[in-house]
Amino acid sequence: MKYKYLAAISLLVTSIFIGGCGSKNNEYVLFENEKNKNLNPELATQRIASSYEDAYEHKLMPNNRVSILVFNHPELSTRDVRSMVAPADERGALIIKDGTINIPLVGVVRISGLTEREASDLLSREYSRYIKNAHVTLEVLNKRVYVMGEVVTPGRVNIIENSSNLLEIISSSGGLTDFAARNEVKIIRGTESNPIVKTVDLTKISSLGTGSLTLYPNDVVYVKPNRLKQRNLAIAEAMPAINIVQAVLGALFTGKQLTNTQIFNVGEFTGYQF
């Protein structure tokens, strides 16, 4: 009876500690939908993401590095031998915080917010004031997406084209970990004031359509941890408290045993009387 009583107390206290840590595990899960009975954010973001993909064109922004090629004028271009051997963060021309670049002959030009083609046309018009038949090609050098969560190597992944593929990016990050929630891979894009979150279920063949897996520069991929990892985190957080409870109950039980135990007489075994 005493054993059952102590075991019940231990189980009850352990459950309380694990239950208390359960809500804390939500801190490890990012980009969860806010609870609102008047809307379905999942469906809303799916519709917004679909229209976003239909109309998407990458726009230049501050901190982009751009390569500029002026036809027949290598001295005005950023694509020379030095730029090919320079570190990646020093190549091309940098679009500074106010959205402008400073280029030879033309000077300061604002190109932030333009597409690559629009910026190429703008620079062609600017250079045509100084040279005949000016033709300029502009290309962004530091296109990238960001990968977070349950992948082997989270971080920044550089891309070349204006779009990439989710499976390719995950592969470049070493693949999914054993604790990845494969049915809840989130793609976050848009702006800080108007973020768009799209959820991809990689366990379904229907999710493998090109549109569902398309990534664009500056997209964020977040692979959510599965329930097994959340449960393991709860247990890991509760272990110190569990160990304390077990130590206290063990000490109490051992003390109770000692008070109810008679010390044997050594003389009974040795033949000597004390």
N, C-alpha and C positions, 0 to 999 in steps of 0.2 A: 504494500500500500504506500509506504514511504517513497519507494522508487517511482511509482506512478505519479505521486504528488509532485516530486521534484522535477520529473520529466515534463509534466504539464506546465509547471512554472517556467522552465527553460524554454519550452516551445512558444509559450505566450509572449514572453519578453523578446525572444528572437523575432517573432512575427511583427511585433510592434516596431522594432528597429528597422526591419526590412521595409515594412509599410511606410515608415516615415521617410525612408530614403527614396521610395518609389517616385514621388513627385519631383525630387531633386534631379532624377535622371533626365527630365525634360530639358535641363540645361545643356545636355550634350546633343540635343536634337535641334537643328537650325531650320529657319524658314518654314515654320509651321503656320497653317492657316488660322487666322483669328476666328473665334466662335461668333457667328452672327446668324441668327435664324432667318433674317430677311433676305439673305443672298447665298448663293453657292459660289464661293470664290474659285473653286476648282474649274467649274464650267465656264465662268467668266473669263479666267485667264487663258483657258484653252481657245476661246473664240478670239480674244485679243491677240494671242500668239499666232494664230492662223493668219489673221489680217496683217500682222507685223511681217510675217515671212513673205506674203504676197507682194508687199510694197518695200521690202528692205533694200537699201543701198547704203553701203558703209560711208559714213561722213567723217571727214577729218576732224581731229580734236587736239587740244593742247597735249603736249608730250609725245605726239606722234613724230616719228622720224621719217622724212620723205626723201626718196631718191628722185633727182631731177635730171632729165636728159634733154639737152638742147641740140637738135639735129644740126650736124656739121659745125658745132661749136663746143668742143670738149672742154675748153677753158672756162666755159660758163656752166658746165654740168657738174654734178656731184659724183657721177659714176666715172671715176678714174682709178688708176692703179692704187693710189693711196687709200681710197675709200674701200677697196676690196680687202686690204690687209689690216685696216683699222678695226679696233674692237667694235662689237655690234652696237654698243651704246654711244658710239662716236660717229657712226656712218650717217651720210645724208645731211639734210638740214632739219633742225629741230623746230617744231611749232611751239612757240613759247606760250605763257599763260594767257596773254591777250589774244591768242589765235593767229598770230602773224609769224612770218618767216622773213629772214633778211638774206637776199640772194644777190650775186654780183650783177652789176650794171643797172638792175631794176630797183634794188633797195628793198624796203619793207612792204610786204604785201600780206593782206589778211586773207587766209584761205580756210580757216576753221569753219566747219559747218557745210563745206562743199564736198561733193563726191570727188573721187580721183579724176574722173573725166572733166567735171566742171572746173576743177583746179588747173588741169592741163590746158583747157581752153583759155582760162583767165591769164595764165602765165604766157601763153602763146601771143595773146593780144598785147600784154605788157612788153614783151621782147620785140614785137613787131614795130615798136616805136624807135628801136635802135638798130635792128638788123632786118634784112629782107627775108621773106619766106620763112619766118620763125615758126618752128614747130617744136612744141615741148611735150614731153611725156613725164607724168608724175606718178610715183608709186609709193605706197606706205611700206616701210621696212619692218616695223615692229608690230605686226598684227599678232594677237595672242588671245587665248582663252585661259580661264583659271579653273582649276579642278580642286575641290575640297571634299572632305569626308572620307569614306571607306574605300580608298584606292591605295595601292602600294606606295606610290610616290606622288602625293598631292603637291600642287604648285602651279607654276605658269607653264603653258605649252605654246610655243611659237607656231604660227601657221603662215602659209604663203599666200593662199588664195583668199578671196573675199568670203568664203564659207568653208566649213569643214564638216566632218561627220562625228557624231557622238561616240560611236564604237572605236573610231580611229583615235580619238582623243583619250578615251579610257585606256586603250591599248598602249598609247604613248606614256601613260601614267603608271604602267606596270600591271594594269588589270584591277579587277575588284578584289577586295579582301574577303575572307570567309564570313565576316560580320556585316557585309553589305546587304542592304534591303534592295534587292534587284528589281522589285516592283515599284520602287519609289525613288527614281533618279530625277532630280529637279534641275531644270535649266532656267537660270535667272538672267534676264536681259532688260533693256529699256534704260530709263534714267532713275536717279535717286528719288525724284518726286513722283515718278510713274513706273514702278518696276512691274515687270511681267514675269510670272512664274509658271512654268509648264512642267508637268509631271509625266515621265515616260516609264512605262512598265516593260522592262526588258525580258520578262518571263513570257510575254505574249508575242506571237508571230505578227499580229496585226500592228504592233508598234514599230516594226522594222521598215515602215514606209519612209521614203526619202525625206519628206517634210518633217516627220516626227523627230528625226535624228540630226537635222541640219543645225549647225552651230555657226555663229557669226563672230567677228572680232569683238572682244571685251565681254563675251558671254561668260557666265559663271556656271559650272557644273557642280552640283552638290549631291553626293551619294549618301543617303541617310543610313545610319546604323540600324541593324535589325533588332528584333525584340530580344534575341539571345544576348547580344552585347549589353543592352540596357539592363537585363536581368543580372548579368555578370557584374556590371558596375554597381548595382544595388547590393549584391552580396559582398563585393569587395569593400564598399563603404561601411557595411554593417559588421564586418568581421571583427574590428577592434572592440565594439560594444558586445558582440557575441562572446568573444574570448573573456571579457570581464565578467559577464553574467555566468559563464561556465565556471570560471575560477572561484567566484563567490559561492555559487551553489555547491561546487565541489568541496570547498573548505567547510561550509556549513554541514554538509552530509558527512564528511570525514569526522568532524568534531562530535556530531551526534553519535556516530558509531563508537568513538572512543569512550564516550561517557557511559555507554551501555555495554561495554565489554570488560570482562574480568581478566586481570593479568594472571597468566598461568604461574604456578609455583614451580620454579626451576628444580627444586629438590625432588619433585615427582619423577623427573627424568634422570637425575644424577644419583639419587639415593641419599643425598645429604639433606638434612633438615635445617631450616633457617628459623 
